[in-house]
Amino acid sequence: MRRRGRPSRRILLCSITLGAVGSGLFLPIELLYLIRVVGLATATAGLTMATAAALSLALPAVTGAMVDRFGSAKTFLVARCTQIVGAAGLLLVHGVVGGFFASLFVMSGMRMFWSSVFAVVSDVVGEQDREHGFALTGMVESAGVAAGGLLAGVVLSLGDSPHVYRFVVACNAALFMVGTLMATRGVRWRDDGGRGAGNARSGYRDVLRHRSFLAFVLASVPATMTISLFARVLPVYAVSWLHAPAWVPGMLLGWITAVSAATRGSAVKAVVTLSRSRTVFSATSVFAVWTLALGAAVLVPDAMLVAYLFALTLPFLAADLLHGPVANALVESLAPGELRGRYLAAFQYTYGVSDTLAPAFAALLVIWPPLPWLVATVMLLLAAACMPAIFRRFPDTALRRVAAPSP
């Protein structure tokens, strides 16, 4: 199979966009769906999602081996089909077991998607346009999630019944199906299997021997977990404990994603005079301010609650816009040239661990609603306190000021 010109690129980007819209529709109600439709208690739903997320943590490494052996195109399509099975399964299941397996398919497909999408984009656009293709992928993914989040807010504003939640999940599955069919029928792939499999074992051993890098990965987990808390736990906290309108989580997610997609590059340029270490440290500290303020939302009068939640998007946006691009740029600068991909892949496990921990935090809501946000604040402050010692072990070349946003 061979790629030819721009039509394949456009069709692939359209396919990715449709999947992103579906994800944006589903993400604000993911935990709520298990509670309101599947019939799980809040603590059970959180632990069910956490278990499914933990089991799916092996998928990035497995997906990398699949890309090497079978090619990025086939792996990408398997990822999409896995997401379709999970979304369709949610429409049919009831109870803990069914909810668990449907969530497992959803999360496994998501991890496989993110572990294969950049490889498949690289193969479709070609080597000369690779960086531009990565940038376009990030842009359409963010725009699609933003559109989906806004649509979820509109749909949920019509009612808070199980039928509305089922309709949203059905739309998610349909968008994945249409996007997958577009990619299957419209993109002319290149057969890329079998590349680079031989050095994987020794390469990962070298990564694991880099102790200061592993310490940085560990210290980055609270920040990436905060992003997962926003998407997964804030909707339940806002609707079930703060009694905010059901449309608020979707609108918050859509607003955050839209602004992030539009301003990420400008935000990184705005801190060009700061070193990467100071930027990452500052972003982690601002995340701590956001989680602490969110825990205090239980004290806000009902008449001011929606405005307060939207106001809190400002510190969250500031931290989110800076942390991801700058942390990835720092990781890339740390990596030896021949191990750059593996270093970046290893750093992506911070998001996998975060997705595992975040749903479990929903169980803390039952004990005391502000508790998950206070625990997150403590974790963020501890991570920020450890960072200066970690950064002292990095070469100055890796800590130089930010010059441009990471794709």
C-alpha positions as CSV (number, residue, x, y, z in Angstrom):
1,M,0.0,0.0,0.0
2,R,1.4,3.4,-1.0
3,R,0.5,7.0,-0.1
4,R,-0.1,9.5,-2.9
5,G,-0.2,13.3,-2.4
6,R,-2.4,15.6,-0.5
7,P,-5.8,13.8,-0.7
8,S,-4.7,11.1,1.6
9,R,-3.4,13.7,4.1
10,R,-6.8,15.5,4.1
11,I,-8.8,12.4,4.5
12,L,-6.7,11.2,7.4
13,L,-7.0,14.5,9.1
14,C,-10.7,14.5,8.6
15,S,-10.8,11.0,10.1
16,I,-8.8,12.1,13.1
17,T,-11.1,15.1,13.5
18,L,-14.3,13.0,13.5
19,G,-12.7,10.8,16.2
20,A,-11.8,13.9,18.2
21,V,-15.3,15.2,18.1
22,G,-16.5,11.9,19.4
23,S,-14.0,11.9,22.2
24,G,-15.0,15.5,23.1
25,L,-18.7,14.4,23.3
26,F,-17.9,11.4,25.5
27,L,-15.2,12.7,27.8
28,P,-17.4,15.0,30.0
29,I,-19.8,12.2,30.7
30,E,-17.5,9.2,30.9
31,L,-17.8,8.7,34.6
32,L,-21.3,10.1,34.8
33,Y,-22.4,7.5,32.2
34,L,-21.3,4.7,34.5
35,I,-23.2,6.2,37.4
36,R,-26.4,7.4,35.7
37,V,-26.9,4.8,33.0
38,V,-24.9,1.7,33.8
39,G,-26.1,1.9,37.4
40,L,-22.8,2.0,39.4
41,A,-22.3,3.9,42.7
42,T,-19.9,6.8,42.5
43,A,-17.0,5.0,44.3
44,T,-17.6,1.8,42.3
45,A,-17.6,3.7,39.0
46,G,-14.4,5.5,39.9
47,L,-12.6,2.3,40.9
48,T,-14.0,0.4,37.8
49,M,-12.5,3.1,35.5
50,A,-9.3,3.1,37.5
51,T,-8.9,-0.7,37.2
52,A,-9.6,-0.6,33.5
53,A,-7.1,2.3,33.0
54,A,-4.4,0.3,35.0
55,L,-4.8,-2.8,32.8
56,S,-4.6,-0.7,29.7
57,L,-1.2,0.8,30.7
58,A,0.7,-2.0,28.9
59,L,-0.9,-0.9,25.6
60,P,1.6,1.8,24.6
61,A,4.5,-0.7,24.7
62,V,2.5,-3.3,22.9
63,T,1.3,-0.8,20.3
64,G,4.9,0.2,19.6
65,A,5.8,-3.5,18.9
66,M,2.7,-3.8,16.6
67,V,3.7,-0.7,14.6
68,D,7.2,-2.2,14.1
69,R,5.8,-5.6,13.1
70,F,2.6,-4.9,11.2
71,G,2.9,-1.3,10.2
72,S,1.4,2.0,11.6
73,A,-1.7,1.9,9.3
74,K,-2.9,-1.5,10.5
75,T,-2.2,-0.7,14.1
76,F,-4.0,2.7,13.8
77,L,-7.1,1.0,12.4
78,V,-7.0,-1.7,15.1
79,A,-6.9,1.1,17.7
80,R,-10.0,2.8,16.1
81,C,-11.9,-0.5,16.0
82,T,-11.1,-1.1,19.6
83,Q,-12.6,2.3,20.5
84,I,-15.7,1.5,18.5
85,V,-16.2,-1.8,20.3
86,G,-15.9,0.0,23.7
87,A,-18.3,2.8,22.8
88,A,-20.9,0.4,21.3
89,G,-20.5,-1.9,24.3
90,L,-21.4,0.9,26.7
91,L,-24.8,1.1,25.0
92,L,-25.5,-2.6,25.8
93,V,-24.0,-3.2,29.3
94,H,-25.4,-2.9,32.8
95,G,-23.6,-3.5,36.1
96,V,-20.0,-3.6,37.2
97,V,-18.7,-6.4,34.9
98,G,-20.1,-5.0,31.7
99,G,-19.1,-1.5,32.6
100,F,-15.6,-2.6,33.3
101,F,-15.1,-4.4,30.0
102,A,-16.6,-1.6,28.0
103,S,-14.4,0.9,29.8
104,L,-11.4,-1.4,29.2
105,F,-12.0,-1.3,25.4
106,V,-12.5,2.4,25.4
107,M,-9.3,3.1,27.3
108,S,-7.2,0.5,25.4
109,G,-8.3,2.0,22.1
110,M,-7.4,5.4,23.3
111,R,-3.9,4.4,24.4
112,M,-3.4,2.5,21.1
113,F,-4.5,5.5,19.1
114,W,-2.1,7.9,20.8
115,S,0.7,5.4,20.4
116,S,0.2,5.0,16.7
117,V,-1.3,8.2,15.3
118,F,2.0,10.1,14.9
119,A,3.6,7.1,13.2
120,V,0.7,6.9,10.7
121,V,0.7,10.6,10.1
122,S,4.5,10.5,9.4
123,D,4.0,7.7,6.9
124,V,1.1,9.5,5.1
125,V,2.6,13.0,4.8
126,G,6.2,11.9,4.1
127,E,9.5,12.9,5.7
128,Q,9.7,16.5,4.4
129,D,6.3,17.4,5.8
130,R,6.5,15.4,9.0
131,E,6.7,18.3,11.5
132,H,3.9,20.2,9.7
133,G,1.8,17.0,9.7
134,F,2.3,16.6,13.5
135,A,1.3,20.2,14.1
136,L,-1.9,19.8,12.0
137,T,-2.7,16.6,13.9
138,G,-2.5,18.4,17.2
139,M,-4.6,21.3,15.9
140,V,-7.4,19.2,14.5
141,E,-7.5,16.9,17.5
142,S,-7.8,19.9,19.9
143,A,-10.4,21.6,17.7
144,G,-12.4,18.3,17.4
145,V,-12.4,17.7,21.1
146,A,-13.4,21.3,21.7
147,A,-16.3,21.0,19.3
148,G,-17.4,17.7,20.8
149,G,-17.3,19.2,24.3
150,L,-19.4,22.2,23.3
151,L,-21.9,19.8,21.5
152,A,-22.1,17.7,24.7
153,G,-22.9,20.8,26.7
154,V,-25.7,21.7,24.3
155,V,-27.2,18.2,24.3
156,L,-27.0,17.8,28.1
157,S,-28.7,21.2,28.5
158,L,-31.8,19.5,27.0
159,G,-32.1,17.1,29.8
160,D,-30.3,14.9,32.4
161,S,-32.0,11.6,31.6
162,P,-30.3,8.3,30.8
163,H,-31.7,8.6,27.2
164,V,-29.7,11.8,26.7
165,Y,-26.5,10.1,27.9
166,R,-27.1,7.1,25.6
167,F,-27.6,9.4,22.7
168,V,-24.3,11.1,23.3
169,V,-22.5,7.7,23.5
170,A,-24.2,6.5,20.3
171,C,-23.0,9.7,18.5
172,N,-19.5,9.0,19.8
173,A,-19.6,5.4,18.4
174,A,-21.0,6.6,15.0
175,L,-18.3,9.3,14.6
176,F,-15.6,6.7,15.2
177,M,-17.2,4.4,12.7
178,V,-17.5,7.0,10.0
179,G,-13.9,8.3,10.6
180,T,-12.5,4.7,10.5
181,L,-14.3,4.0,7.2
182,M,-13.0,7.2,5.7
183,A,-9.4,6.2,6.7
184,T,-9.8,2.7,5.4
185,R,-11.3,3.6,2.1
186,G,-9.8,7.0,1.3
187,V,-6.2,6.9,2.6
188,R,-3.6,5.2,0.4
189,W,-1.2,3.8,3.0
190,R,2.4,2.8,2.7
191,D,3.4,-0.7,3.9
192,D,5.8,0.2,6.8
193,G,6.0,-2.9,8.8
194,G,9.2,-4.3,10.3
195,R,11.1,-1.1,10.9
196,G,13.3,-0.6,14.0
197,A,12.2,-3.7,16.0
198,G,15.6,-5.1,16.6
199,N,17.0,-2.4,18.9
200,A,13.9,-1.9,21.1
201,R,15.1,-4.0,24.1
202,S,18.6,-2.5,24.5
203,G,17.2,1.0,23.8
204,Y,14.6,0.8,26.7
205,R,17.3,-0.5,29.0
206,D,19.3,2.7,28.3
207,V,16.3,4.8,29.1
208,L,15.7,3.0,32.4
209,R,19.3,3.6,33.4
210,H,18.8,7.4,33.2
211,R,17.8,8.0,36.8
212,S,17.4,11.7,36.7
213,F,15.1,11.4,33.7
214,L,13.0,8.8,35.5
215,A,12.8,11.2,38.5
216,F,11.5,13.9,36.2
217,V,8.9,11.5,34.7
218,L,7.7,10.7,38.2
219,A,7.6,14.4,39.3
220,S,5.6,15.2,36.2
221,V,2.8,12.8,37.1
222,P,0.9,15.2,39.4
223,A,0.7,17.8,36.7
224,T,-0.6,15.4,34.0
225,M,-2.9,13.9,36.6
226,T,-4.4,17.4,37.2
227,I,-5.4,17.5,33.5
228,S,-7.1,14.1,33.9
229,L,-8.9,15.3,37.1
230,F,-10.3,18.2,35.1
231,A,-11.7,15.9,32.4
232,R,-12.8,13.0,34.5
233,V,-13.5,14.0,38.1
234,L,-14.6,17.7,37.8
235,P,-17.8,16.7,35.9
236,V,-18.9,14.5,38.8
237,Y,-17.8,16.9,41.4
238,A,-19.6,19.8,39.7
239,V,-22.9,18.1,38.9
240,S,-23.3,15.7,41.9
241,W,-21.7,17.6,44.8
242,L,-21.7,21.3,43.8
243,H,-25.1,20.8,42.0
244,A,-24.0,22.8,39.0
245,P,-26.2,22.5,35.8
246,A,-25.5,19.4,33.7
247,W,-24.2,21.4,30.8
248,V,-21.4,23.0,32.7
249,P,-18.7,20.2,32.4
250,G,-19.1,20.0,28.6
251,M,-18.9,23.7,28.2
252,L,-15.9,23.9,30.5
253,L,-14.0,21.2,28.5
254,G,-15.0,22.8,25.2
255,W,-13.8,26.2,26.3
256,I,-10.5,25.0,27.7
257,T,-9.7,22.9,24.6
258,A,-10.7,25.6,22.2
259,V,-8.5,28.3,23.9
260,S,-5.7,25.8,24.3
261,A,-5.7,25.0,20.6
262,A,-5.7,28.6,19.6
263,T,-3.1,30.0,22.0
264,R,-0.6,27.3,22.9
265,G,2.1,28.6,20.6
266,S,1.6,32.2,21.7
267,A,1.7,31.1,25.4
268,V,5.1,29.4,24.9
269,K,6.5,32.4,23.1
270,A,5.4,34.6,25.9
271,V,7.7,32.9,28.4
272,V,10.7,32.8,26.0
273,T,12.9,34.5,28.5
274,L,12.3,31.7,31.1
275,S,14.4,28.5,31.2
276,R,12.5,25.3,30.6
277,S,13.1,24.3,34.3
278,R,11.5,27.4,35.6
279,T,8.6,27.2,33.2
280,V,7.8,23.6,34.2
281,F,8.2,24.4,37.9
282,S,5.9,27.4,37.6
283,A,3.3,25.5,35.7
284,T,3.3,22.8,38.4
285,S,2.9,25.4,41.1
286,V,-0.1,27.1,39.2
287,F,-1.8,23.7,38.9
288,A,-1.6,23.5,42.7
289,V,-3.3,26.8,43.0
290,W,-6.1,25.6,40.7
291,T,-6.7,22.4,42.6
292,L,-6.8,24.2,46.0
293,A,-9.3,26.8,44.6
294,L,-11.4,24.0,43.2
295,G,-11.6,22.3,46.6
296,A,-12.8,25.6,48.0
297,A,-15.7,25.7,45.5
298,V,-18.0,24.0,48.1
299,L,-17.9,27.4,50.0
300,V,-19.1,29.4,46.9
301,P,-22.8,30.5,46.9
302,D,-24.9,28.8,44.3
303,A,-25.6,32.0,42.4
304,M,-21.9,32.5,41.8
305,L,-20.8,28.9,41.3
306,V,-20.9,28.8,37.5
307,A,-19.0,32.0,37.2
308,Y,-16.5,30.8,39.8
309,L,-15.8,27.6,37.9
310,F,-15.3,29.4,34.6
311,A,-13.0,31.9,36.3
312,L,-10.9,29.0,37.6
313,T,-10.2,28.0,34.0
314,L,-7.7,30.9,33.8
315,P,-5.0,29.4,36.1
316,F,-5.7,26.0,34.7
317,L,-5.2,27.3,31.1
318,A,-2.0,29.1,32.1
319,A,-0.5,25.9,33.5
320,D,-1.8,23.6,30.8
321,L,-0.6,25.7,27.9
322,L,2.9,25.7,29.2
323,H,3.5,22.4,30.9
324,G,3.0,19.9,28.0
325,P,5.0,21.7,25.2
326,V,7.9,22.7,27.4
327,A,8.2,19.4,29.3
328,N,8.2,17.5,26.0
329,A,10.9,19.9,24.6
330,L,12.9,19.3,27.8
331,V,12.6,15.5,27.4
332,E,13.7,15.7,23.7
333,S,16.7,17.8,24.7
334,L,17.7,15.2,27.3
335,A,17.5,12.2,24.9
336,P,20.5,10.9,22.9
337,G,19.6,11.2,19.2
338,E,19.2,7.5,18.7
339,L,16.8,7.2,21.7
340,R,14.7,10.3,21.2
341,G,11.6,8.5,20.3
342,R,11.8,6.1,23.2
343,Y,12.4,9.0,25.7
344,L,9.3,10.7,24.4
345,A,7.3,7.5,24.5
346,A,8.4,6.9,28.1
347,F,7.3,10.4,29.1
348,Q,3.9,9.6,27.6
349,Y,3.4,7.1,30.4
350,T,2.9,10.1,32.8
351,Y,-0.5,10.5,31.0
352,G,-1.2,6.8,31.3
353,V,-0.5,6.7,35.0
354,S,-2.6,9.9,35.4
355,D,-5.5,8.4,33.6
356,T,-5.3,5.4,36.0
357,L,-5.1,7.5,39.2
358,A,-7.7,10.2,38.3
359,P,-10.8,8.0,38.4
360,A,-9.8,6.6,41.7
361,F,-9.9,10.1,43.1
362,A,-13.6,10.2,42.4
363,A,-14.0,7.6,45.2
364,L,-12.6,10.3,47.6
365,L,-15.5,12.5,46.9
366,V,-17.7,10.1,48.9
367,I,-15.5,10.7,52.0
368,W,-15.4,14.5,51.6
369,P,-16.0,16.4,48.4
370,P,-12.9,18.7,48.6
371,L,-10.6,15.8,49.5
372,P,-9.4,14.7,46.0
373,W,-8.5,18.3,45.3
374,L,-6.6,18.7,48.5
375,V,-4.7,15.5,47.9
376,A,-3.8,16.6,44.4
377,T,-2.6,20.0,45.8
378,V,-0.2,18.2,48.2
379,M,1.1,16.0,45.4
380,L,1.7,19.0,43.1
381,L,3.5,20.9,45.9
382,L,5.8,17.9,46.7
383,A,6.6,17.5,42.9
384,A,7.4,21.2,42.6
385,A,9.7,20.9,45.7
386,C,11.6,18.0,44.2
387,M,12.1,19.6,40.8
388,P,15.1,21.9,41.6
389,A,17.1,18.9,42.8
390,I,16.2,17.0,39.6
391,F,17.0,19.9,37.3
392,R,20.5,20.3,38.8
393,R,21.4,16.9,37.4
394,F,20.4,17.9,33.8
395,P,22.8,19.5,31.4
396,D,22.5,23.2,30.8
397,T,21.8,22.6,27.1
398,A,18.5,20.9,28.0
399,L,17.4,23.7,30.3
400,R,17.9,26.5,27.9
401,R,15.1,28.9,27.3
402,V,12.1,27.9,25.3
403,A,12.5,28.9,21.6
404,A,9.3,27.5,20.0
405,P,6.3,25.4,20.9
406,S,6.6,21.6,20.7
407,P,4.2,20.1,18.2
